[in-house]
Amino acid sequence: MRTTFIIAFLLFATIAQSFAQQQQQRREILNELHSNRGRGQVAVFEDESITHVLGRPIAPARQATIAPDGTAFYVMQGYRIQAYAGNNQRTSRQTAENRRDIFRNAFPEHEADVVFTTPWWRLRVGNFETRDEAEEAMHEMRRRLPAIGREMTIVQDEVRIPAQ
C-alpha cells in the first residue's frame, strides 16, 4: 500500500512539474514577443516578370462564342435551376423530358436541358450570371408551377450568357 502511494505521489509530482515548465515556457514566449529588442528590417525583392503583370486584369477577357444560329454568347460559371433529379432507370428519363416540355411551354425565355450523369437524370433550367437572378426566376417558377416547385434548387453550372 505504501509503495502504491509513493508511486502515485511521484507520478503526480512529475505531471505537476511538467505542467509548470510548460506554463513557464509560454510566459517566456509571450514576454519575448512583447519585448522591443530584435526589431529588424524586411527587404522584398520583386522579380521583373511581376512588374510587367501589375496593372493588368487578373481574369482573362471573355471570348464570345457564336452559335450555329448566329447568336453570340459567353460560356462561364454561373447558376441554373435544377427542377428535377431522379435515378430510377425506368422512369427518370421520361419524367425529366416531360418536365422539360412543361418548362419550355411555361417559360420559353429560359433554356431547359435534360442532363444525364450516371446514374442521375436531371432537368436544369435557365442561364443566370448571378445567384440573385436565379433566385428571382426560381420564385416566379415556383409561383407558376407549385407542383414542381418543391424540387427546385439553385446549382452552380456552366452557363451561356448572351453577348450584347
N, C-alpha and C positions, 0 to 999 in steps of 0.2 A: 504494500500500500504506500509505504514511504517512498519507494523508488518511482512509482507512478506519479506521485505528487511532485517529485523533483523533476522528472521528465516533462511534465505538464508546465511547471514553472519555467524551466529553461526554454521550452518552445514558445511560451508566451513572451518571455523576455527577448528572444530573438526576433519575433514578429514586431514587437514594440520598437526595438532598436532600428529595424529596417524601415518602419513607418516614419520614425523620427528623422532618419537620414534622408528619406525622400522629401519630407517637408523642408528640411534644411536646404536641399538642392534646389527646390522650387523657389524658396526665398532668395537664394543667391542668383538664380537666373533672372528673376524679376528685378532685383537690385541692379544687376548688370545692364539690363535693358533700359532702366530709368537713369543710369549714370550719364554724364556728359562727356566722358572720355571716349576716345576711339572714333570720333566723328571723322569722316573722310569725304572724298570726292569720287563721283562716279563719272566716267567718261564713256560716251556711247559713240561707236564708230559705225557709220552708215555705209553700206555697200552702194556703189554707184548705180546699180540697177534699180535700187529702191527710189533714188532721186528721179528717175525717168517715169516711174509709176505714179508719183504724188500728183494729185490734182485730177487724175483720170477716174471715171466711174468704175466701181468695182465690178458691177454686173455688166455682162456684155449687152450690147444693144440687141433688142429683139428683132428677129428676122421674120418678115411676113411670109406666109405660105399661101400659094394660090391653089384653090380647089379646082377640080375639073369643070365646075360650072362658072369659073371665073371670079369667084368671090375670094377676097384676101382675108386671112385670119392669122392670129398669133397662137402658137401652141405653148402652153405654160402650165405650171402647177396652180390649181385653183380649187374650186369646190363644186360638187354635184350633189343632187338629192338622190339618195338610194331609196327607191319606192318599193322594192321587193327583193328578197333574198331567200332562196329555197334550195334544198339539196335532195329533194325526192326525185329519183331517177325517172319515174313515170309521169309526174305531173308538173314539175317545176318549170320546165321549158315552156310548156303551153301556158301556164299561168303568167309567166313573165311576158310572153308575147301578147297575151290578151290585155294585160295591164298597159303594155306599151301602146296598144291601139287606143285604149281609153285616154291615156295622157296625150297622145297625138291629136285626138279629136278635141279634148278639153283645153289643151294648151299648145296650139300649133306653133307658137313663137319659141317654144323650148324644144331642144333636141332630146329625143328619148331613145336610148340604146339598150338592147339586151346584151349582157356580157356573161360569158361562161369562163369561170376559173375553177378547175376541178376541185371539189365536186359541186360547186355553187353556181346557180343561175341567178343573175342579178339584173335589176332594171335600174338604170341610172338616168336621171333627167336633168337637163339644163347644163349650161356652162357659165359659171359665175367666177368673177375675178376675186371677189371678197366674200367672206363668210356672212357679212351683213346682207349682201344681195341675195345669197342663198336662203338665209333665214326669212327674209321678206317674201320670197317666192314660195317657200315651203308653207308659210302661214296661209297664203292665198290658196295653195293647192289643198291644204287640209280643210279649209273652209268650203271649197267647191266639191271635194271628194272625201267626205268624212269617213266612209267605209274603209278607205285605203290609208287614211291619214295616220293611223297609229303606227304603221310600219315604216313611215318615212323618217329618214335621218340624214344628216348632212355628213358627207365624207370628202376627204381630200382626194383629188384625182387630177389627171392631166386633162386640161380643158382647151377648147378652141374659142378664143375671143375675137370677134370681128375687128378688122383693122379699119380705122376711119380715114 
